[in-house]
Amino acid sequence: MTRLVTIWMRLAGVSAGLVLLALLLPMVSGCQGRPSDKPPIHLVQDMDQQPRYDPQSKSRFFADSLTMRPLVAGTVPRGGLKDDPEYYTGRDASGMLITRIPATIDMVALKRGQKEYDIYCSPCHGRVGDGQGIMIRYNYVPPPTFHDDRLRSIEDGHMFDVITNGIRNMPAYAHQIPVSDRWAIVAYLRALQRSQNAAVEDIPEAMRDRVQ
């Protein structure tokens, strides 16, 4: 009797193993990486499959068959509402250049202006604004010094406009330098001009005795 029970248990174990093997075979065969023309099973779509047009493709919806549509008149992109002409162009509503920076200028702005000036301007204009940057050694046309009377008295809006749109041999930097950084550069330029054209009267009286 005991022997029969043992044989039965062995047969049951073999049957259970066969059943388990039969269940595992389809799973293993599905992980063999065999080539197939069918798309993979995509349980979570996450908007991966949605109607769209490729660039330059033909549209069956619009009458002109063009998928690349012109901007709707009067629309403004997010962040593109430039409703302050003085800040964004350096000119007032009548188109005249403004004389003062239309932004708060503090030490943080000056340090930012110094950093941006050293990156974009100093290669030609020099670190002190004298027009003797390193590019002059490579036969670039020397820019004017910022320390002559004409540029010391020119409008802040003019400097902003030149950084934005360029002038003569200088290219435009509107795409490289944000508006706030352009005004910071203008402020730093004014500080450079003041540093190279300071008078004794610019020094506080309590500190004048330190000047040799």
C-alpha positions in Angstrom: 0.0 0.0 0.0 2.7 2.4 0.9 4.5 1.6 -2.4 1.4 2.4 -4.4 1.0 5.7 -2.6 4.6 6.6 -3.4 4.2 5.7 -7.1 1.0 7.8 -7.3 2.7 10.8 -5.7 5.5 10.5 -8.2 3.1 10.4 -11.1 1.2 13.4 -9.8 4.5 15.3 -9.5 5.4 14.5 -13.1 1.9 15.6 -14.2 2.2 18.9 -12.3 5.6 19.4 -13.9 4.3 18.8 -17.3 1.4 21.2 -16.7 3.8 23.9 -15.5 6.1 23.3 -18.5 3.1 23.7 -20.8 2.3 27.0 -19.3 5.8 28.3 -19.4 6.6 27.4 -23.0 4.3 30.1 -24.6 5.8 32.7 -22.3 9.4 31.7 -23.1 8.7 31.5 -26.8 7.4 35.0 -26.7 10.7 36.4 -25.4 12.9 35.0 -28.1 13.2 38.3 -30.1 12.0 36.7 -33.3 11.4 39.2 -36.1 7.7 40.0 -36.8 5.8 42.4 -39.0 3.2 43.0 -36.3 3.5 46.0 -34.0 4.4 45.4 -30.4 1.7 45.2 -27.8 1.2 48.7 -26.4 -0.9 48.5 -23.3 -0.4 52.1 -22.0 -0.8 54.5 -24.9 0.2 57.7 -23.2 -0.9 59.6 -26.3 1.9 57.9 -28.3 -0.5 57.0 -31.1 -2.5 60.0 -32.3 -3.4 61.6 -35.6 -0.8 64.0 -36.8 0.9 65.4 -39.9 4.5 65.3 -40.7 6.2 68.5 -42.0 5.6 69.2 -45.7 3.0 66.4 -45.8 -0.3 66.7 -47.7 -3.5 67.5 -45.8 -6.9 66.0 -46.7 -8.7 68.5 -44.4 -7.7 71.9 -45.7 -8.8 73.1 -49.2 -5.2 74.1 -50.2 -3.9 70.6 -49.1 -1.2 72.3 -46.9 -0.5 71.1 -43.4 1.8 74.0 -42.5 -0.7 76.7 -41.7 0.0 80.5 -41.4 -0.4 82.2 -38.1 -3.8 83.4 -37.3 -3.9 87.2 -37.5 -3.9 88.9 -34.1 -2.6 85.9 -32.2 0.2 86.4 -29.7 2.3 83.5 -28.4 2.6 82.9 -24.6 5.2 85.5 -23.3 5.1 87.4 -26.6 2.9 90.3 -25.6 5.5 93.1 -25.8 3.2 95.9 -24.7 5.9 98.1 -23.3 7.7 99.6 -26.4 10.3 101.4 -24.3 11.4 98.2 -22.5 11.4 96.0 -25.6 12.6 98.4 -28.3 14.4 101.3 -26.5 12.0 103.7 -28.1 8.9 105.5 -26.9 5.5 105.3 -28.5 6.4 108.0 -31.0 9.5 106.0 -32.1 12.1 108.3 -30.4 15.0 106.8 -28.6 14.6 106.9 -24.8 17.3 108.5 -22.7 17.1 106.4 -19.5 17.0 102.7 -18.8 13.3 101.6 -18.2 14.3 99.0 -15.6 15.5 98.8 -12.0 19.3 98.8 -11.9 21.0 97.5 -8.8 24.3 95.7 -8.0 22.8 92.4 -9.1 21.9 93.9 -12.5 25.3 95.5 -12.9 27.1 92.2 -12.1 24.8 90.5 -14.7 25.6 93.2 -17.2 29.3 92.7 -16.5 29.1 89.0 -17.1 27.2 89.4 -20.4 29.4 92.2 -21.6 32.5 90.1 -21.0 31.0 87.3 -23.0 29.5 89.1 -26.0 31.1 92.5 -26.1 34.6 92.5 -24.7 36.2 90.4 -27.6 35.8 93.5 -29.8 35.2 96.4 -27.4 37.7 95.4 -24.8 37.2 94.7 -21.1 37.2 98.5 -20.3 35.3 99.6 -23.4 38.2 101.2 -25.2 37.6 99.3 -28.5 40.8 97.3 -28.2 39.5 93.8 -27.7 41.4 90.7 -28.7 39.6 90.4 -32.0 41.5 93.6 -33.2 44.7 91.5 -33.2 43.0 89.4 -35.9 42.4 92.3 -38.3 38.9 93.0 -37.2 37.8 96.6 -37.8 38.3 98.4 -34.4 35.0 99.6 -32.9 34.8 103.1 -31.4 35.8 103.6 -27.8 32.9 104.1 -25.4 34.8 106.8 -23.6 34.5 109.6 -26.2 32.1 112.5 -25.6 29.7 111.3 -28.3 29.0 107.9 -26.8 29.0 109.2 -23.2 26.1 111.5 -24.1 24.2 109.2 -26.4 20.8 107.8 -25.4 20.5 104.6 -23.4 17.9 103.6 -26.0 20.5 103.9 -28.8 22.8 101.4 -27.0 20.0 99.0 -26.5 19.0 99.3 -30.1 22.5 98.6 -31.3 22.8 95.5 -29.2 19.4 94.4 -30.5 19.8 95.2 -34.2 23.5 95.7 -34.8 25.1 98.6 -36.6 27.7 98.8 -39.4 30.2 95.9 -38.8 28.5 94.8 -35.5 26.0 92.0 -35.8 22.6 91.9 -34.0 22.5 90.0 -30.7 18.8 89.9 -30.2 18.7 86.1 -30.5 21.7 85.6 -28.1 21.0 88.1 -25.4 17.5 88.4 -23.6 16.0 91.9 -23.3 16.7 92.1 -19.5 20.4 91.3 -20.1 20.6 93.9 -22.9 19.5 96.6 -20.4 22.0 95.2 -17.9 24.8 95.5 -20.4 23.7 99.2 -21.1 23.9 99.8 -17.3 27.3 98.3 -17.1 28.5 100.3 -20.1 27.5 103.5 -18.2 29.5 102.3 -15.2 32.5 101.7 -17.4 32.2 105.1 -18.9 31.9 106.6 -15.4 35.0 104.7 -14.2 37.1 106.1 -17.0 35.9 109.7 -16.8 35.4 110.2 -13.1 36.1 113.5 -11.4 37.1 114.3 -7.8 33.5 115.6 -7.3 32.2 112.1 -7.9 34.0 110.8 -4.8 32.2 111.3 -1.4 33.9 114.1 0.6 34.7 111.7 3.4 36.8 109.6 1.0 38.5 112.3 -1.1 41.6 112.5 1.2 42.4 108.9 0.2 42.8 109.9 -3.5 46.4 110.6 -4.4 
